[in-house]
Amino acid sequence: MTSPPFHRQSDSPRGRPETEDTESIEIQLFLEGIYRKYGYDFRNYSLAHVTRRILARVSLLRLQNITELLALVLYDEAAFQEFLRDLSINVTEMFRDPSYYRAFRKEVVPLLRSYPHIKVWHAGCSSGEEVYSTAILLIEEGLYDRAQIYATDFNPVVLQQARAGIFPLSSMRGYTTNYLAAGGQRAFSDYYTADYDSAIMERSLKERMVFADHNLVTDGVFGEMQVIVCRNVLIYFNRRLQNRVVGLFAESLCPGGFLCLGLKESLTFVENESRFTPVSEPERIFRKVVSSIHPTDSPSDLGHP
Ligand SMILES: C[S@@+](CC[C@H](N)C(=O)[O-])C[C@H]1O[C@@H](n2cnc3c(N)ncnc32)[C@H](O)[C@@H]1O
């Protein structure tokens, strides 16, 4: 008997193609299905995160398997929207990680003073608590008048909450503690009005905020930013998607611009790592290196610090 003229790398010892376990096939089909039906691309999210959320929903709905969940979300958009809420973890708070805000005041603010205009992009802003925190910090540092904050997320529900700027009054005690630990200079209650069980953020805070839908997986560069804050978002992405998003940030920042990540995130092993230098390693604040001239960088930026 003659052997085949080619050798299939993936053949198992018995000559059959390598097989995958059913759950991993179902997860891939599920992610492919929602991408093709609804345009949301989770194919490069962290597999562990995606698997956890899918299995949790299968169990919650008492379904037999992931294939049943796929059928459900393909035929029922409301069921998909529910699942979308599961997948986009929206946990956030005001002045979360106070030490980051202290480092921002100490290391970033003095350099921002040299810019006539300061554009800040909050990518993955969730319901906006972090955006209002930055606005308060910039007010206290006398920089808000020349700032513009762009706050984006791909989840329209949280974006609407961010726009409204109304938060549970019950959260304000914890936020006040964070604010003071973050170097806050006033009474935190100066920034909101209590109304029954809600805290309505001061209107003046919103004046320099623009909220917009932006998907980090599929959408493009976002203007010429002096600061990008993208905290606790990259942890949900796999390495390939982290590479894409950090590349997007490098293109969106002016030379010398700042990139702020979450405390569990880093640029180590990310493709564009060499385009950044650490400003505060523990607080995950980085600066785009001035010599990082890239074909898409505008020459007019090169004079900035
Ligand atoms: C855990 S929250 C972090 C919120 C805030 N940055 C913080 O640290 O407090 C993650 C946010 O990332 C958003 N997100 C996830 N994937 C995204 C994507 N592809 N494009 C834009 N936002 C995304 C989620 O909707 C969610 O609001």
The ligand as an ORCA input file, in Angstrom:
! r2SCAN-3c Opt
* xyz 0 1
  C     -14.806     46.827     34.433
  S     -15.421     48.156     33.495
  C     -14.196     49.383     33.806
  C     -14.810     50.740     34.012
  C     -13.814     51.838     34.388
  N     -12.842     52.026     33.342
  C     -13.149     51.545     35.703
  O     -12.002     51.098     35.712
  O     -13.756     51.753     36.746
  C     -15.054     47.638     31.823
  C     -15.787     48.470     30.774
  O     -15.223     48.168     29.501
  C     -16.274     48.179     28.553
  N     -15.852     47.419     27.376
  C     -15.656     46.081     27.263
  N     -15.340     45.769     25.999
  C     -15.335     46.934     25.297
  C     -15.098     47.257     23.942
  N     -14.815     46.312     23.051
  N     -15.167     48.554     23.558
  C     -15.480     49.520     24.461
  N     -15.737     49.276     25.759
  C     -15.663     47.991     26.175
  C     -17.434     47.529     29.309
  O     -18.681     47.841     28.717
  C     -17.266     48.135     30.697
  O     -18.032     49.299     30.831
*
